[in-house]
Amino acid sequence: MNSAPSLSVVVCAYTVDRWEDLQAALVSVQSQRRPPEDIVLVVDHCPELQRLADRMLHGVRVLPNQRRKGLSGARNTGVEAASGDVVAFLDDDAAAHPSWTERLLNDYRDPDVVGVGGLVVPWWETERPAWFPPEFDWVVGCSYRGLPEEPAPVRNFIGANMSFRKDALRAAGGFRTDLGRVGARPLGCEETELCLRITSRRPGAVLLHDPSAAVRHRVPAARATWSYFRARCYAEGLSKALVARYGDGSAALSSERVYLTSTLPRAFREALHPGRPAPARTALALALGVGATFLGYAVGSVRARRSAVRSPRRPAEPPSLGPVQGSPA
């Protein structure tokens, strides 16, 4: 077993509208029992936020996203600026438990572990809707029922709480900038695609889900609605179609098959169990979520096939990460 590596924490932000959440996220990192060697805030093409962060934040390196606009480009900027052996990512509207970094780093004592992700607990701005099934908490960027409840290998992590060895990130080329969220657009799956690429390049590599490494993720009222639920499920289907196109389709959808054949049937049975709150609306949400995701996947697959006809060559791998300059704020 190796000693714990050094750690950089990267937080990406794109708007001043979440300034208070961003401050809370950074304070939660600075208050860790095992403080990271390095905290990097990457501002995604928002000059107003850049000026505010430069003026108000201390003990944090504040950098502009020097790549394509969006979360993936911002994360790649953070990876190249990070000084630690391990790079952890925390969302700008999440707050880490005081033992978060300690728990993450303990798992890296195993040399086979190239990435560690943790529990993401929803922090509802309003009361959790009675109809919202916990199996679909991924819709709001949180851990969902069906994930391992004890440390275990997984295919991919939830982006609000994940970490990787920096050499593995660099060897894989970083996050694809043609996947993932740009501003408020609810696309995703860039984490899934990266995780698949890392493990395909390093046989025997372990991506470990450790629920003891926990963060709390704010869920605003706007995301606790039927319209957001439907839109996010549809966007997930679109994104999954791209992931399947870029990589091995069977591996890209392996977790989804287990989810559809095991987790969701159990969810339907439990939703209709006597005494459950809002059973009909919960069952409707489950059906709507599955249907919208399938529709998005079908539309995304058609688009991918049309794109392949126009450009029959295999999509290029992400370019190697280049140097990014940055100095302490």
C-alpha positions as CSV (number, residue, x, y, z in Angstrom):
1,M,0.0,0.0,0.0
2,N,1.3,3.4,-0.9
3,S,1.2,6.7,1.1
4,A,-1.6,9.1,0.3
5,P,-0.9,11.4,-2.7
6,S,-1.1,15.2,-2.8
7,L,-4.4,16.7,-3.8
8,S,-5.8,19.6,-5.9
9,V,-9.5,20.5,-5.8
10,V,-11.0,22.1,-8.9
11,V,-14.3,24.0,-8.8
12,C,-15.8,25.4,-12.0
13,A,-18.3,28.3,-12.1
14,Y,-20.0,30.2,-14.9
15,T,-22.3,32.7,-13.3
16,V,-22.5,35.3,-10.5
17,D,-26.0,34.1,-9.8
18,R,-24.6,31.3,-7.6
19,W,-22.0,33.4,-5.8
20,E,-23.2,32.5,-2.3
21,D,-23.2,28.8,-3.2
22,L,-19.7,29.1,-4.7
23,Q,-18.4,30.8,-1.6
24,A,-19.9,28.0,0.5
25,A,-18.3,25.3,-1.7
26,L,-14.8,26.9,-1.4
27,V,-15.2,27.3,2.4
28,S,-16.1,23.7,2.7
29,V,-12.9,22.7,0.9
30,Q,-10.8,25.1,2.9
31,S,-12.3,23.7,6.1
32,Q,-11.4,20.1,5.4
33,R,-9.7,18.0,8.2
34,R,-7.1,17.2,5.6
35,P,-6.7,20.4,3.6
36,P,-5.8,20.0,-0.1
37,E,-2.4,21.3,-1.3
38,D,-4.2,23.4,-4.0
39,I,-7.6,24.9,-4.7
40,V,-8.3,26.0,-8.2
41,L,-11.4,28.0,-9.3
42,V,-12.0,28.1,-13.0
43,V,-14.3,30.8,-14.3
44,D,-16.1,29.7,-17.5
45,H,-16.2,32.8,-19.8
46,C,-17.9,35.2,-17.3
47,P,-15.8,38.4,-16.9
48,E,-18.1,39.7,-14.1
49,L,-17.5,36.6,-12.0
50,Q,-13.8,36.6,-12.8
51,R,-13.5,40.2,-11.5
52,L,-15.5,39.4,-8.4
53,A,-13.6,36.2,-7.6
54,D,-10.2,38.0,-8.1
55,R,-11.2,40.7,-5.7
56,M,-13.0,38.7,-3.0
57,L,-11.4,35.2,-2.8
58,H,-8.3,34.3,-0.9
59,G,-6.3,31.1,-0.7
60,V,-7.7,30.1,-4.1
61,R,-6.2,30.3,-7.6
62,V,-8.7,31.9,-9.9
63,L,-8.3,31.2,-13.6
64,P,-10.3,31.9,-16.7
65,N,-11.4,28.9,-18.8
66,Q,-8.8,29.0,-21.6
67,R,-10.6,26.4,-23.7
68,R,-14.0,25.9,-25.3
69,K,-16.9,27.3,-23.3
70,G,-18.5,24.8,-21.1
71,L,-17.9,22.6,-18.1
72,S,-15.6,20.2,-19.9
73,G,-13.3,23.0,-21.1
74,A,-13.3,24.5,-17.6
75,R,-12.4,21.2,-16.0
76,N,-9.5,20.7,-18.5
77,T,-8.2,24.1,-17.6
78,G,-8.3,23.1,-14.0
79,V,-6.5,19.8,-14.6
80,E,-3.6,21.4,-16.3
81,A,-3.3,24.1,-13.6
82,A,-3.5,21.6,-10.7
83,S,-0.3,20.8,-8.8
84,G,-1.5,17.7,-6.9
85,D,-1.1,14.0,-7.8
86,V,-4.9,13.7,-7.6
87,V,-7.4,16.1,-8.9
88,A,-10.8,16.2,-7.3
89,F,-13.8,18.0,-8.7
90,L,-16.6,19.7,-6.7
91,D,-19.6,21.5,-8.2
92,D,-19.9,25.2,-7.4
93,D,-23.3,24.6,-5.8
94,A,-22.1,21.7,-3.6
95,A,-20.5,21.6,-0.1
96,A,-18.1,18.9,1.0
97,H,-18.3,17.0,4.3
98,P,-15.3,17.9,6.5
99,S,-13.8,14.4,6.0
100,W,-14.3,14.5,2.2
101,T,-10.7,14.9,1.1
102,E,-9.4,12.5,3.7
103,R,-11.8,9.8,2.6
104,L,-10.9,10.2,-1.1
105,L,-7.2,10.1,-0.5
106,N,-7.3,7.0,1.7
107,D,-8.6,5.0,-1.2
108,Y,-5.7,6.0,-3.4
109,R,-3.3,4.1,-1.1
110,D,-4.3,1.2,-3.4
111,P,-2.2,1.7,-6.6
112,D,-4.9,0.0,-8.8
113,V,-7.3,2.8,-7.9
114,V,-7.2,5.5,-10.6
115,G,-10.3,7.4,-9.6
116,V,-12.6,7.8,-6.6
117,G,-16.1,9.2,-6.5
118,G,-18.4,9.6,-3.5
119,L,-21.9,10.2,-2.3
120,V,-23.9,13.2,-3.6
121,V,-26.7,14.0,-1.2
122,P,-29.6,16.2,-2.5
123,W,-30.1,19.5,-0.6
124,W,-33.5,20.5,-1.7
125,E,-34.1,24.3,-1.7
126,T,-37.8,23.5,-1.3
127,E,-39.3,20.3,0.1
128,R,-38.5,17.2,-1.9
129,P,-41.5,16.6,-4.3
130,A,-43.5,13.6,-3.1
131,W,-43.6,12.2,-6.7
132,F,-39.8,12.5,-7.3
133,P,-38.4,8.9,-7.3
134,P,-35.0,8.5,-5.6
135,E,-34.0,6.2,-8.5
136,F,-34.0,9.3,-10.6
137,D,-31.9,11.6,-8.3
138,W,-29.3,11.6,-11.1
139,V,-31.7,14.1,-12.8
140,V,-30.6,16.7,-10.2
141,G,-26.9,15.6,-10.2
142,C,-27.1,13.4,-7.1
143,S,-26.6,9.8,-6.0
144,Y,-29.6,7.7,-6.9
145,R,-31.1,4.5,-5.4
146,G,-29.3,1.6,-7.1
147,L,-25.7,2.8,-6.5
148,P,-23.5,0.7,-4.2
149,E,-24.0,1.5,-0.5
150,E,-20.5,0.3,0.4
151,P,-17.2,1.0,-1.4
152,A,-17.2,-0.8,-4.7
153,P,-15.9,-0.5,-8.3
154,V,-18.2,1.4,-10.7
155,R,-18.3,2.3,-14.4
156,N,-18.4,6.0,-13.9
157,F,-18.8,8.8,-11.3
158,I,-21.3,11.6,-10.7
159,G,-19.6,14.9,-11.7
160,A,-20.4,16.8,-8.5
161,N,-18.1,14.6,-6.5
162,M,-15.3,12.8,-8.3
163,S,-11.5,12.5,-8.4
164,F,-8.8,11.0,-10.6
165,R,-5.1,10.5,-10.6
166,K,-3.8,13.4,-12.6
167,D,-1.5,11.2,-14.8
168,A,-4.6,9.2,-15.8
169,L,-6.5,12.3,-16.7
170,R,-3.6,13.6,-18.8
171,A,-3.0,10.3,-20.5
172,A,-6.6,10.0,-21.5
173,G,-6.6,13.5,-22.9
174,G,-9.1,15.1,-20.5
175,F,-12.8,15.7,-20.9
176,R,-14.4,15.8,-24.3
177,T,-15.4,19.4,-25.0
178,D,-18.2,18.3,-27.4
179,L,-20.0,16.6,-24.5
180,G,-21.4,18.0,-21.3
181,R,-23.1,21.1,-19.9
182,V,-22.6,24.6,-21.3
183,G,-24.2,27.1,-19.0
184,A,-27.7,26.0,-18.1
185,R,-28.1,23.5,-21.0
186,P,-28.9,20.2,-19.2
187,L,-26.6,17.9,-21.2
188,G,-24.1,15.6,-19.6
189,C,-22.3,12.2,-19.8
190,E,-18.8,13.7,-20.3
191,E,-17.8,12.0,-17.0
192,T,-19.1,8.7,-18.2
193,E,-17.2,9.0,-21.5
194,L,-14.0,9.9,-19.7
195,C,-14.3,7.1,-17.2
196,L,-14.8,4.6,-20.1
197,R,-11.7,6.0,-21.9
198,I,-9.5,5.8,-18.8
199,T,-10.4,2.2,-18.0
200,S,-10.1,1.1,-21.6
201,R,-6.5,2.5,-21.7
202,R,-5.5,1.0,-18.3
203,P,-6.5,-2.6,-17.9
204,G,-7.0,-3.5,-14.3
205,A,-7.7,0.1,-13.3
206,V,-10.3,0.6,-10.6
207,L,-12.8,3.4,-10.4
208,L,-14.0,3.2,-6.8
209,H,-17.3,4.5,-5.5
210,D,-16.9,5.3,-1.8
211,P,-20.1,6.6,-0.1
212,S,-18.1,7.8,2.9
213,A,-16.7,10.6,0.8
214,A,-19.8,12.7,0.8
215,V,-20.9,16.1,-0.5
216,R,-24.2,18.0,-0.3
217,H,-25.6,19.3,-3.6
218,R,-28.1,22.1,-3.8
219,V,-31.3,21.4,-5.8
220,P,-33.0,24.7,-6.7
221,A,-36.8,24.9,-6.9
222,A,-36.6,25.1,-10.7
223,R,-35.2,21.6,-10.8
224,A,-37.9,20.1,-8.7
225,T,-40.5,20.5,-11.5
226,W,-42.0,18.1,-14.0
227,S,-40.7,20.2,-16.9
228,Y,-37.1,20.0,-15.8
229,F,-37.4,16.3,-15.0
230,R,-38.6,15.6,-18.5
231,A,-36.0,17.9,-20.2
232,R,-33.1,16.4,-18.2
233,C,-34.1,12.8,-18.9
234,Y,-34.4,13.6,-22.7
235,A,-31.0,15.3,-22.6
236,E,-29.5,12.3,-20.8
237,G,-30.7,10.1,-23.7
238,L,-29.2,12.4,-26.2
239,S,-25.9,12.4,-24.3
240,K,-25.9,8.6,-23.9
241,A,-26.2,8.2,-27.7
242,L,-23.1,10.2,-28.2
243,V,-21.2,8.2,-25.6
244,A,-22.2,5.0,-27.3
245,R,-21.0,6.4,-30.6
246,Y,-17.6,7.5,-29.3
247,G,-16.8,4.2,-27.5
248,D,-17.7,0.6,-27.2
249,G,-21.5,0.6,-27.2
250,S,-21.9,-2.4,-25.0
251,A,-19.6,-0.9,-22.3
252,A,-21.2,2.5,-22.6
253,L,-24.6,1.2,-21.7
254,S,-23.7,-1.6,-19.3
255,S,-24.9,0.3,-16.2
256,E,-28.1,1.3,-17.9
257,R,-29.0,-2.3,-18.6
258,V,-28.7,-3.2,-14.9
259,Y,-30.6,0.0,-14.0
260,L,-33.5,-0.9,-16.5
261,T,-33.7,-4.6,-15.6
262,S,-33.2,-4.4,-11.8
263,T,-33.4,-1.0,-10.3
264,L,-36.5,0.4,-12.1
265,P,-38.7,-2.7,-11.9
266,R,-38.2,-2.7,-8.1
267,A,-38.9,1.1,-8.1
268,F,-42.3,0.5,-9.8
269,R,-43.2,-2.2,-7.3
270,E,-42.3,0.0,-4.4
271,A,-44.0,3.1,-5.8
272,L,-47.3,1.2,-5.9
273,H,-47.0,-0.3,-2.5
274,P,-49.8,0.6,-0.1
275,G,-49.0,3.5,2.1
276,R,-46.4,5.1,-0.1
277,P,-46.9,8.9,-0.7
278,A,-48.2,9.9,-4.2
279,P,-48.0,6.4,-5.6
280,A,-49.7,7.3,-8.9
281,R,-47.6,10.4,-9.5
282,T,-44.4,8.5,-8.6
283,A,-45.2,5.7,-11.1
284,L,-46.0,8.3,-13.7
285,A,-42.6,10.0,-13.1
286,L,-40.9,6.7,-13.5
287,A,-42.7,6.0,-16.8
288,L,-42.1,9.6,-18.0
289,G,-38.4,9.4,-17.1
290,V,-37.8,6.1,-18.9
291,G,-39.8,7.3,-21.9
292,A,-38.1,10.7,-22.2
293,T,-34.7,9.1,-21.9
294,F,-35.5,6.5,-24.5
295,L,-36.8,9.2,-26.9
296,G,-33.6,11.2,-26.4
297,Y,-31.5,8.2,-27.0
298,A,-33.4,7.4,-30.2
299,V,-33.1,10.9,-31.5
300,G,-29.4,11.1,-30.6
301,S,-28.7,7.8,-32.3
302,V,-30.4,9.0,-35.5
303,R,-28.3,12.2,-35.4
304,A,-25.2,10.1,-34.8
305,R,-25.8,7.9,-37.8
306,R,-26.5,10.9,-40.0
307,S,-23.3,12.4,-38.8
308,A,-21.4,9.2,-39.5
309,V,-22.7,9.1,-43.1
310,R,-21.5,12.7,-43.6
311,S,-18.2,12.1,-41.9
312,P,-17.5,8.3,-42.0
313,R,-14.2,8.5,-40.1
314,R,-14.3,7.6,-36.4
315,P,-14.6,10.7,-34.2
316,A,-11.2,11.9,-33.1
317,E,-10.0,11.4,-29.6
318,P,-9.7,14.5,-27.4
319,P,-6.5,16.4,-28.0
320,S,-3.7,16.1,-25.4
321,L,-4.1,18.6,-22.6
322,G,-1.7,21.5,-23.0
323,P,-0.1,23.8,-20.4
324,V,-2.2,26.4,-18.6
325,Q,-0.7,29.3,-16.7
326,G,-1.9,30.3,-13.3
327,S,-0.7,31.9,-10.2
328,P,-2.1,32.2,-6.6
329,A,-4.8,34.8,-6.2
